[in-house]
Amino acid sequence: MKYTLNEHIVVNRSIDACFAYLKDFSTIEQWDPGVYRSRKLTAGPPSTDTKYEILLKLPGNKHAAMQYTQIAINEPHQLILHGDGGSFKALDTISFTTVDANRTRIDYTAELDLAWLSPAFGWTIKPFLNRIGKNAIKGLNAALTNPSAPSRRRLKDTIYDKLIVPGTLGFGKRGYLSLPRKSHTNRMDGKVVVITGPTAGLGLAAACELTRLGATLVLLGRDRQKLDSAAEQIQAFSGCSQGVLHIIEADLSSLQATEKAAKQILHTQPHIHVLINNAGALFAEREETKEGFERALAVNFLAPVLLNKLLQARLKNDSRIVNVVSGGLYFQGLKIDDLQFRKETYDGSKAYARAKRALLYLSQDSAANHTACYYTMHPGWAATPGVAKSLPAFNKKLQNYMRDSRMGADTMIWLATAPELKDYKTPQLWFDRRPHTCDVLPGTKSKPEELQRLKNWTTATLSPFV
Ligand SMILES: NC(=O)c1ccc[n+]([C@@H]2O[C@H](COP(=O)([O-])OP(=O)(O)OC[C@H]3O[C@@H](n4cnc5c(N)ncnc54)[C@H](OP(=O)(O)O)[C@@H]3O)[C@@H](O)[C@H]2O)c1
């Protein structure tokens, strides 16, 4: 049976912006609710012959793979793709027409060929196919329409957070998959994003997506080889040019190295639009850095705070600072008399959670005292090299339940790019594009005098480097 679906929408975006988004067909996972995951199989910028793998959702959490090949790219007017799912083939034509400078009509035609089904039985499946087509175009319309304001904190989230178990259930991939919006459509051309820890996991995933959106990236990592390999992976993913990737080497457990890296950035970047403090680590054993700081505190807290302080001159009113923390902070309060974890038997998870909580507090303090927008976010539980190394049992047990890196990086990218967040400040913790409570368990919230002591200690500790 052959059947043709025809849908169209008019969106409030320029033709170039619409085309730029759909040119990479793997963005389909962000807007078509019938698609589970998609990826570009061919490295580099999308062009004729670029191949994509699309996993369609089937009942019972099953997926069916289709391979799409880009047949034509007529910028900015038309894209043609051929899809092959074995017994199911499709020829998709996406056409773009300018309505006016800020409005575009998108026509989507899918010529379907279901060789296994006799035309006499076409009536059994046509309503189903129509529904899939309508849902897809509705999703595309939503992806290309920015909400007027970010979501507010919901009572349901607060209750779930407080009850802990329902809240943490959302930390896995189900939480991400149930998000009503997954799209990243806002161009970042000409914007500079400094990101720490871009060599693996969430940082690498965020770097990939941000360059697909056109951003220039400063990649701050500790290992030159890994940084070069990350740059290659980012180029393969988004097709960005090498010129938009600037590599800076620094081991962020060293404040001296962090200071040196910040100086290099100050020297080369007149304006930082986004600073993403993503690098983080959890250690099994207590060790101190050469400068005398417990490692988890140094990497997860002192380095991002120092970087933020040193880059102030390049952070303008429109800049955003995204501090990546962890839901683990729900379980730990600050131990203001023992920030260096010297008095208790060392517990890596506790040290990590306390350092993240300290970062949350200083991020909130910066938000209150600066014009730039500060956000802290929790990525959920994502299977990354860091989790595999530091929490092997957790990683093994929850393998099927955890997010992938791109799912974990979603809110980070959204906080860096969403126009609806412009000038929007909230001291809350962002998770899955929503603000959440910062304190769940009794006794974990610090008192104002403890926060002042944390600030004083941090200022004194960082003063040799500022
Ligand atoms: N994955 C999760 O489930 C999860 C949950 C909550 C919070 N987080 C937070 O999300 C962020 C990213 O985590 P991830 O899971 O993607 O971890 P990951 O896979 O270990 O990646 C961490 C990145 O940080 C870098 N890094 C670590 N220590 C560094 C140092 N001393 N100097 C410079 N760079 C350093 C790593 O560089 P190398 O490649 O050189 O090691 C890597 O690029 C972290 O802040 C983490 O705490 C993750």
The ligand as an SDF file (V2000), in Angstrom:
LIG
                    3D

 48 52  0  0  0  0  0  0  0  0999 V2000
   26.1140   11.6550   35.3690 N   0  0  0  0  0  0  0  0  0  0  0  0
   25.2840   11.8440   36.3870 C   0  0  0  0  0  0  0  0  0  0  0  0
   24.3960   11.0090   36.6650 O   0  0  0  0  0  0  0  0  0  0  0  0
   25.3900   13.0820   37.2170 C   0  0  0  0  0  0  0  0  0  0  0  0
   24.4450   13.2500   38.2560 C   0  0  0  0  0  0  0  0  0  0  0  0
   24.5120   14.4090   39.0050 C   0  0  0  0  0  0  0  0  0  0  0  0
   25.4660   15.3600   38.7310 C   0  0  0  0  0  0  0  0  0  0  0  0
   26.3800   15.1620   37.7290 N   0  0  0  0  0  0  0  0  0  0  0  0
   27.3750   16.2140   37.4870 C   0  0  0  0  0  0  0  0  0  0  0  0
   27.4260   16.4650   36.0930 O   0  0  0  0  0  0  0  0  0  0  0  0
   28.7390   16.8930   35.7370 C   0  0  0  0  0  0  0  0  0  0  0  0
   29.2480   16.0560   34.5980 C   0  0  0  0  0  0  0  0  0  0  0  0
   29.3130   14.7260   35.0480 O   0  0  0  0  0  0  0  0  0  0  0  0
   29.5380   13.4560   34.1190 P   0  0  0  0  0  0  0  0  0  0  0  0
   28.6820   12.3970   34.6720 O   0  0  0  0  0  0  0  0  0  0  0  0
   29.4220   13.8500   32.7060 O   0  0  0  0  0  0  0  0  0  0  0  0
   31.0370   13.0990   34.5080 O   0  0  0  0  0  0  0  0  0  0  0  0
   32.2680   12.5380   33.6190 P   0  0  0  0  0  0  0  0  0  0  0  0
   31.7760   11.5860   32.6260 O   0  0  0  0  0  0  0  0  0  0  0  0
   33.2900   12.0770   34.6070 O   0  0  0  0  0  0  0  0  0  0  0  0
   32.8090   13.8540   32.9580 O   0  0  0  0  0  0  0  0  0  0  0  0
   33.3550   14.8390   33.7960 C   0  0  0  0  0  0  0  0  0  0  0  0
   34.1430   15.8390   33.0240 C   0  0  0  0  0  0  0  0  0  0  0  0
   34.7960   16.6790   33.9780 O   0  0  0  0  0  0  0  0  0  0  0  0
   36.1890   16.6160   33.7360 C   0  0  0  0  0  0  0  0  0  0  0  0
   36.9900   16.7390   34.9420 N   0  0  0  0  0  0  0  0  0  0  0  0
   36.9330   15.9740   36.0470 C   0  0  0  0  0  0  0  0  0  0  0  0
   37.8760   16.3670   36.9150 N   0  0  0  0  0  0  0  0  0  0  0  0
   38.5460   17.3700   36.3400 C   0  0  0  0  0  0  0  0  0  0  0  0
   39.6400   18.1760   36.7180 C   0  0  0  0  0  0  0  0  0  0  0  0
   40.2740   18.0020   37.8820 N   0  0  0  0  0  0  0  0  0  0  0  0
   40.0610   19.1360   35.8790 N   0  0  0  0  0  0  0  0  0  0  0  0
   39.4730   19.2970   34.6840 C   0  0  0  0  0  0  0  0  0  0  0  0
   38.4460   18.5740   34.2600 N   0  0  0  0  0  0  0  0  0  0  0  0
   37.9830   17.6210   35.0730 C   0  0  0  0  0  0  0  0  0  0  0  0
   36.4210   15.2800   33.0770 C   0  0  0  0  0  0  0  0  0  0  0  0
   37.6620   15.3050   32.4000 O   0  0  0  0  0  0  0  0  0  0  0  0
   38.4570   13.9410   32.0310 P   0  0  0  0  0  0  0  0  0  0  0  0
   37.8000   13.4310   30.7870 O   0  0  0  0  0  0  0  0  0  0  0  0
   39.8420   14.4200   31.8140 O   0  0  0  0  0  0  0  0  0  0  0  0
   38.2880   13.0210   33.1930 O   0  0  0  0  0  0  0  0  0  0  0  0
   35.2200   15.2120   32.1610 C   0  0  0  0  0  0  0  0  0  0  0  0
   35.4040   16.0030   31.0200 O   0  0  0  0  0  0  0  0  0  0  0  0
   29.5770   16.7890   36.9990 C   0  0  0  0  0  0  0  0  0  0  0  0
   29.6450   18.0380   37.6210 O   0  0  0  0  0  0  0  0  0  0  0  0
   28.7960   15.8280   37.8610 C   0  0  0  0  0  0  0  0  0  0  0  0
   29.0450   16.0270   39.2110 O   0  0  0  0  0  0  0  0  0  0  0  0
   26.3530   14.0280   36.9750 C   0  0  0  0  0  0  0  0  0  0  0  0
  1  2  1  0
  2  3  2  0
  2  4  1  0
  4  5  1  0
  4 48  2  0
  5  6  2  0
  6  7  1  0
  7  8  2  0
  8  9  1  0
  8 48  1  0
  9 10  1  0
  9 46  1  0
 10 11  1  0
 11 12  1  0
 11 44  1  0
 12 13  1  0
 13 14  1  0
 14 15  2  0
 14 16  1  0
 14 17  1  0
 17 18  1  0
 18 19  2  0
 18 20  1  0
 18 21  1  0
 21 22  1  0
 22 23  1  0
 23 24  1  0
 23 42  1  0
 24 25  1  0
 25 26  1  0
 25 36  1  0
 26 27  1  0
 26 35  1  0
 27 28  2  0
 28 29  1  0
 29 30  1  0
 29 35  2  0
 30 31  1  0
 30 32  2  0
 32 33  1  0
 33 34  2  0
 34 35  1  0
 36 37  1  0
 36 42  1  0
 37 38  1  0
 38 39  2  0
 38 40  1  0
 38 41  1  0
 42 43  1  0
 44 45  1  0
 44 46  1  0
 46 47  1  0
M  CHG  2   8   1  16  -1
M  END
$$$$
